[in-house]
């Protein structure tokens, strides 16, 4: 990997750790108790995944509406 790719990976990893910690702590306060003891966790995960799809499709539509195309290289 190039130095730029290594730096990009490091930035992503650091941000992921920060976001996970913040979200976990918020969830503990909001939902009380230990996550690993919760029933129906698969249903919660499916709800979260569904939310993510909704957010991504909405963002995609907003970018398209504004005529914004991200990136530079065709895959």
N, C-alpha and C positions, 0 to 999 in steps of 0.2 A: 504494500500500500504506500501511497505517496504521503509526504508530511501533511499535506492539506487534508487528505482522507483521514489520517490518524487524528488530527486536530478536530475534524468534524465529528468523528466517532466519540472522542473524549467529551466534546461539548454536549452531544446528545445524551451520553451516559450520565453526565453530571446533572443535566436538567431532568432526566428521568428519575434519578434518585431523589432529587428535591421535590418533584411533583408527587411521587409515590408516597413519600413521608408526609407531605402536607395532606394529601387525600386520605391516607390511612388514619391519621390523627383526627381529621374532621369526621370520618365515618365512625370512629370509636365514640365520639361525643354524640353524634346524631342517632346512632343505632344501638348504643349501649351493648356491652358484653363482648365476647370474643368471636370474631368472624368464623373461626374454624369450628365453632359449636353451633352455628346458625343452620337451621333447616331451610330447605328450598334455595340453597345458594346458587344452584344452576339456573333457576328462574330469574334471580337477581342478575346473574351474568348475562343471560339472554336479553333482559331489559336494557342493560348497559350497552350491549352490542347493537341493539336496535336503535338506541339513542345516538350512538356514534354514526351509524349509517344515515340517520336523519340529518344530523349536523353536517356531515360531509357532502351529502347531496344538496343541501341548502347552500352551503358555501360554494360548491361548484356552480350552482345556478346564479348566485350573486356575482361570482367572478365573470361568468359568461355574459351576464347582463351588462357588466361594466366594460366588457371587451378586454378583460385581462387574461393573459395566458402565461402561466408560470413556467419557468425553466428555459433552457436554451437548446437542448439536444433532443432530437427525436430518438426514440428507443428502437 
